[in-house]
Amino acid sequence: MLPLTIPPIPKKGVEKLLQSFPTLTKHKVFHVGDLENPRQINGDFEGPLLSVSSHPDAWRKIARLGNSPTWRIVGVRPHSKKSAKTDTRLCFLDARTLKKKPDSHLQWAASLGLVTPAIRWAAEIPIGEDDEMGISLHPTLEEATIEHHGHLPPKETNVWDSGQELTAFWNQRKPENTPLNPGLTETAVLALLIELGAAINPELPDGIWWTDILNPCNYSAPRGGISPSKPHKTLFQN
């Protein structure tokens, strides 16, 4: 997998910021699909990172990957400076716990002009096959009202808009540089921090993990995204 192109921004404060985030480790994660040219479609939630899951069969169904190959992704950290053994676990930022923390990463991005505050209208929309509801963001109340399926009217909400550099970073594995949905701006910032951290300190997290509910009918499964620049091994499964 080719390395990512990173915007020319200062790395000062990146290591300290990443070290302040909650993390978790995973022993077994899998990528389903092409490793050399992993596809990135408009609905991707991991952006340019390598998508992984702890439930590859569920992810195959969700992403409609058919007979695509399955790969186990293994960490290669040394256990310690005095040991030759390798720690095969992967370390991830814990996205769910991070949402309960101050938005220092977004403030960092704003200070560099990567994001700007904005207003959107949130509409409730049905997702999946079990009548579960999700949120879509719209620039006007009129557009939100058309899409809205909830009992209460659409709500005005504060969001972060992605600037050109962050959008280009997120879209670099897509055929077109399309506008970034504000709902993914925070993930794009975290992905950029992960990629910047890979060039600073190999002990920093390998990627981001979302502890989503395992429910393929609603397009949901625990998942993550790994920096292609971090050292790891890939083992063919089937």
C-alpha positions in Angstrom: 0.0 0.0 0.0 1.5 3.3 -1.1 2.2 5.9 1.7 -0.1 8.9 2.1 0.7 12.5 1.0 0.7 14.8 4.0 0.0 18.5 3.9 3.1 20.7 4.6 2.1 21.6 8.2 4.2 21.9 11.3 4.5 18.8 13.5 5.0 20.7 16.7 2.6 19.4 19.4 1.5 16.4 17.5 3.2 13.8 19.7 2.0 15.4 22.9 -1.6 15.6 21.5 -1.6 11.9 20.4 -0.2 10.8 23.8 -3.1 12.6 25.6 -5.8 10.5 23.8 -7.4 7.4 25.2 -6.2 4.2 23.4 -7.0 0.5 23.2 -5.1 -2.5 21.8 -6.3 -5.2 19.4 -4.7 -8.7 18.9 -6.6 -9.6 15.8 -7.8 -7.3 13.1 -8.4 -8.0 9.4 -8.6 -6.1 6.1 -11.0 -7.4 3.5 -10.0 -6.4 -0.1 -7.0 -5.2 -2.1 -4.0 -4.3 -0.1 -2.0 -2.6 -2.9 -4.9 -0.4 -4.0 -7.6 -0.3 -1.3 -10.7 1.3 -2.6 -12.1 4.4 -1.1 -15.7 5.2 -2.0 -17.9 8.2 -1.0 -19.3 6.2 2.0 -15.9 5.3 3.5 -15.6 6.2 7.1 -11.8 5.5 7.4 -10.8 7.7 4.5 -7.3 7.1 3.2 -6.4 4.8 6.2 -6.4 1.0 5.7 -9.8 -0.2 6.8 -9.8 -3.1 9.3 -12.3 -5.0 11.4 -12.4 -7.6 14.1 -15.3 -9.3 12.2 -14.2 -9.7 8.6 -17.2 -11.7 7.5 -19.6 -9.0 8.8 -17.5 -6.3 7.1 -17.5 -8.3 3.9 -21.3 -8.2 3.9 -21.5 -4.5 4.9 -19.1 -3.3 2.2 -20.4 -5.8 -0.4 -16.9 -7.1 -1.0 -17.9 -10.5 -2.4 -15.0 -12.9 -2.8 -12.3 -10.3 -2.0 -9.3 -11.7 0.0 -9.0 -11.4 3.7 -5.7 -10.3 5.4 -4.7 -10.3 9.0 -2.8 -7.2 10.0 -0.2 -7.8 12.7 1.9 -5.3 14.7 5.6 -5.4 14.8 6.5 -3.4 17.9 9.4 -4.7 20.0 8.3 -5.8 23.5 11.1 -3.7 25.0 14.4 -2.2 24.1 16.1 -5.3 25.8 13.9 -7.9 24.1 14.1 -9.2 20.5 10.5 -10.4 20.7 7.8 -8.7 18.7 4.5 -7.4 20.1 1.9 -8.2 17.5 -0.8 -6.1 19.0 -2.0 -2.9 17.3 -2.6 0.3 19.3 -5.6 2.5 18.3 -7.1 5.8 19.4 -10.4 5.0 21.1 -12.8 7.1 19.0 -15.8 6.5 21.3 -14.1 7.5 24.5 -12.4 10.4 22.7 -15.8 11.9 21.9 -16.2 12.5 25.7 -13.0 14.5 25.9 -12.2 18.1 25.1 -11.8 18.8 21.4 -8.1 19.7 21.6 -7.5 18.0 18.2 -10.1 20.2 16.5 -8.7 23.3 18.1 -5.2 22.2 16.9 -6.6 21.8 13.4 -8.4 25.2 13.6 -5.2 26.9 14.6 -3.6 25.7 11.4 -6.5 26.7 9.2 -7.4 23.0 8.5 -11.0 23.4 9.8 -13.4 26.3 10.4 -16.5 26.4 12.6 -19.9 26.3 10.8 -23.6 25.7 11.3 -25.6 22.8 9.8 -29.2 21.5 10.1 -29.4 17.9 11.4 -32.1 15.7 10.0 -33.1 12.2 11.2 -33.0 9.6 8.5 -33.6 5.8 8.4 -30.5 3.6 8.0 -30.1 -0.1 7.7 -32.9 -2.7 7.7 -34.1 -2.5 11.3 -35.7 1.0 11.3 -32.7 2.4 13.1 -32.3 6.2 12.7 -29.2 8.2 11.8 -28.3 11.8 11.3 -27.6 13.7 8.0 -26.3 17.3 8.0 -27.6 19.9 5.6 -26.6 23.6 4.9 -30.2 24.9 5.1 -33.4 24.1 7.1 -35.3 23.6 3.8 -33.0 20.8 2.6 -33.0 19.2 6.1 -36.8 19.2 6.2 -37.0 17.4 2.9 -34.8 14.5 4.2 -36.2 14.5 7.8 -38.1 11.5 9.1 -38.0 12.2 12.8 -40.8 13.2 15.2 -39.2 16.5 16.2 -38.2 19.1 13.6 -34.5 19.3 12.3 -32.1 21.0 14.7 -29.4 23.6 14.1 -26.1 22.2 15.2 -22.5 23.4 15.4 -20.0 21.6 13.1 -16.5 21.9 11.7 -16.0 22.4 8.0 -12.9 20.9 6.4 -10.5 23.2 4.5 -8.9 22.4 1.2 -5.7 20.7 2.6 -7.6 18.4 5.0 -10.2 17.5 2.3 -7.4 16.7 -0.2 -5.7 14.5 2.4 -8.9 12.6 3.1 -9.8 12.1 -0.6 -6.4 11.1 -1.9 -7.4 7.5 -2.6 -10.6 8.6 -4.3 -10.9 9.3 -8.1 -12.3 12.7 -7.3 -11.6 15.3 -4.6 -15.2 15.7 -3.4 -16.3 18.0 -0.5 -15.9 16.3 2.9 -19.1 15.8 4.9 -18.8 17.8 8.2 -19.7 14.6 10.0 -16.4 13.2 9.0 -14.2 16.2 9.7 -13.2 15.0 13.1 -12.2 11.6 11.7 -10.1 13.3 9.0 -8.3 15.4 11.7 -7.5 12.2 13.7 -6.4 10.4 10.6 -4.0 13.2 9.7 -2.6 13.2 13.3 -2.1 9.4 13.1 -0.2 9.9 9.8 1.9 12.7 11.2 2.7 10.7 14.3 4.0 7.8 12.2 6.9 10.0 11.0 7.7 11.2 14.6 7.6 8.2 16.9 6.8 4.5 16.1 5.4 4.0 19.6 2.5 6.4 18.8 -0.9 4.8 17.9 -1.2 2.8 14.7 -4.7 4.0 13.9 -8.3 4.8 15.0 -10.8 2.3 16.4 -14.6 2.6 16.6 -16.3 0.2 19.0 -19.5 0.0 16.9 -22.3 -2.5 17.6 -22.0 -5.8 15.6 -25.1 -5.6 13.5 -24.4 -6.1 9.7 -28.1 -5.5 8.9 -27.7 -1.9 10.0 -24.3 -1.7 8.4 -22.5 -1.7 11.7 -19.5 -3.6 13.1 -16.4 -2.9 15.2 -13.9 -1.3 12.8 -10.7 0.7 12.5 -8.4 2.5 10.2 -4.6 2.0 10.2 -1.9 4.3 8.9 -0.2 2.7 5.9 3.1 4.3 7.0 3.2 2.4 10.3 5.2 -0.8 10.3 3.0 -3.9 10.3 2.9 -7.4 8.7 0.1 -8.7 6.5 -0.9 -12.4 6.6 -3.1 -13.9 3.9 -6.1 -15.7 5.4 -8.3 -16.7 2.5 
